[in-house]
Amino acid sequence: MKVMTILGIRPDWIKASMVLKRLDVTKSITHVIVHAGQHYSYNLDKIFFEELELRLPDYRLEVGSGTQGEQTARIIERSEEVIMQENPDVVVLLGDSNTSLAGISAAKLNVEVAHLEAGMRSNGWRMPEEKNRRIIDHISDYLFPPTTIASDNLVKEGINPYKIFEVSKIIIDARAIFMWQTRHPILTKQK
């Protein structure tokens, strides 16, 4: 199975770091990492790959900054090219940044979409992120909400409960692992 993970902002790399590492070592999965490039300075990008010990992405979309329309267009256009080239079985997205709109490309290419942090709602419709959340949740094939409230939001919006798989908050899991590694550095370095 080929899994493509598309991320683009600093919080996503932190939150998804353990998921990325797990996908990389799972023998039955070919994992392709795509960096959309919403955050691109050293302090908002490269430092996290070093400190979190993440491998470098397979692709960089170099989306950069711009208006909502410019950035969204570049994400959809550039992610479509990579998805067509790699032909993954599923595209994994996280959260609500404009990078998550790469799910539009995947869905239009009939590639399954998995959304981590699904169902999160602020109910602030003026926020671009709230629009992104709802768009991605409604085109996703697999939704991974972090709480019962998030799961309930999805059901209330008419999403089939069979698509919903409630999981924990991945940032809390990542924090717990980082804390353990900090307390046990010798055990952590052993392979």
SVG drawing of the C-alpha trace seen along z (x, -y; Angstrom):
<svg xmlns="http://www.w3.org/2000/svg" viewBox="-27 -38 50 44">
<polyline fill="none" stroke="black" stroke-width="0.4" points="0.0,0.0 1.3,-3.5 0.5,-6.3 1.2,-9.9 1.3,-12.4 1.0,-16.0 1.9,-18.6 3.0,-22.2 3.1,-24.1 5.2,-23.9 2.5,-22.6 1.7,-19.8 5.2,-18.5 5.3,-18.5 1.9,-16.8 2.4,-14.3 6.0,-13.4 5.2,-10.0 2.7,-9.1 5.3,-9.9 7.9,-7.7 5.4,-4.9 4.4,-5.0 8.1,-5.0 8.9,-1.8 5.7,0.2 6.9,2.8 3.6,3.1 3.5,-0.6 5.4,-2.7 5.4,-6.2 5.7,-9.3 6.1,-12.6 5.2,-15.8 6.0,-19.2 3.6,-21.9 6.0,-24.7 3.5,-27.0 6.2,-27.5 9.6,-27.7 12.1,-29.6 14.7,-27.8 13.0,-28.6 9.5,-27.5 10.7,-24.5 14.1,-22.9 14.8,-23.1 11.9,-20.8 13.1,-18.1 16.5,-18.2 15.1,-18.3 12.3,-15.8 14.6,-13.5 12.3,-13.4 13.5,-12.3 13.4,-14.9 10.3,-15.0 10.2,-13.2 8.7,-16.3 8.5,-20.0 5.7,-21.9 7.2,-25.4 3.7,-26.9 5.0,-29.8 2.9,-32.8 0.2,-34.7 -3.4,-35.5 -5.9,-32.7 -6.7,-32.2 -3.1,-32.2 -1.9,-29.8 -4.9,-27.5 -4.5,-27.4 -0.8,-26.5 -1.6,-23.7 -4.3,-22.1 -2.3,-22.4 1.1,-21.2 -0.3,-18.4 -2.3,-17.1 1.0,-16.8 2.7,-14.8 -0.4,-12.6 -0.7,-11.8 3.0,-10.9 3.1,-8.7 -0.5,-7.3 -0.9,-6.6 -3.7,-4.5 -4.5,-7.1 -3.5,-10.7 -3.2,-11.6 -3.8,-15.2 -3.8,-16.9 -5.7,-19.8 -7.1,-22.8 -4.3,-24.8 -4.5,-25.5 -2.2,-22.5 -5.2,-20.3 -6.9,-21.5 -4.5,-19.1 -7.3,-16.7 -9.3,-18.3 -6.7,-17.1 -6.7,-13.6 -10.5,-13.3 -10.9,-14.5 -8.3,-11.9 -10.3,-9.2 -7.5,-8.7 -8.8,-8.0 -8.4,-10.8 -7.7,-10.4 -8.1,-13.4 -6.4,-13.5 -8.0,-16.0 -11.3,-15.6 -14.4,-17.1 -12.7,-20.0 -14.9,-23.0 -14.7,-26.6 -18.0,-27.5 -16.4,-30.8 -17.4,-30.7 -15.4,-33.8 -12.1,-31.9 -10.5,-30.4 -9.5,-27.4 -13.1,-26.6 -13.9,-26.5 -10.9,-24.2 -12.0,-21.8 -15.5,-21.4 -14.4,-21.0 -11.8,-18.3 -14.1,-16.4 -16.8,-16.2 -14.6,-14.8 -12.6,-12.4 -13.0,-8.7 -11.5,-8.2 -11.9,-10.7 -9.9,-10.5 -11.4,-12.9 -9.5,-13.3 -12.5,-13.6 -16.1,-12.5 -17.2,-16.1 -15.4,-16.1 -17.0,-12.8 -20.4,-14.1 -19.8,-17.2 -19.1,-14.9 -22.3,-12.9 -24.4,-16.0 -23.1,-17.2 -24.3,-14.0 -21.1,-12.2 -21.5,-8.4 -20.4,-7.1 -18.6,-4.1 -16.0,-6.6 -15.3,-7.9 -12.5,-6.4 -12.1,-8.3 -8.5,-8.4 -6.5,-10.3 -5.1,-13.8 -1.8,-13.1 -0.1,-16.1 -0.7,-14.7 0.7,-11.3 3.8,-13.1 4.4,-15.1 4.2,-12.0 6.8,-10.2 9.1,-13.2 8.9,-13.5 9.7,-9.8 12.6,-10.1 14.0,-13.1 13.9,-11.1 15.4,-8.0 17.9,-9.1 20.1,-6.0 17.2,-3.7 15.9,-5.9 19.2,-5.8 19.4,-2.0 18.1,-0.5"/>
</svg>
